[in-house]
Amino acid sequence: MSNFKQDRLAQCREMAAAKKAAGLRGMAGRINLEELAKRRGEIPNDNRGLTGIVMGDPIINDPRCPWRPKINMEAL
């Protein structure tokens, strides 16, 4: 094998090892079930229709997006 091919093969092996190590570290950072339940509790009821979901309309009174104006649902 030529020197170029050997160098390229070594680079590929290093990259594969780095990707594998990064993937294993990513698994350790997952959240537990209690944290997941807490986060699911923050999601408001999605009251949009199919068109609103497809077109990307915001969820009304979504507490995760404080920059959006609040809408009083009783007034509608």
Residue pairs with C-beta under 8 A, 6 or more apart in sequence:
1 9
31 39
42 63
42 64
43 64
44 59
44 61
44 62
44 63
44 64
46 53
46 59
47 59
47 60
48 57
48 59
48 60
58 65
58 68
59 65
60 71
60 73
61 70
61 71
61 73
62 68
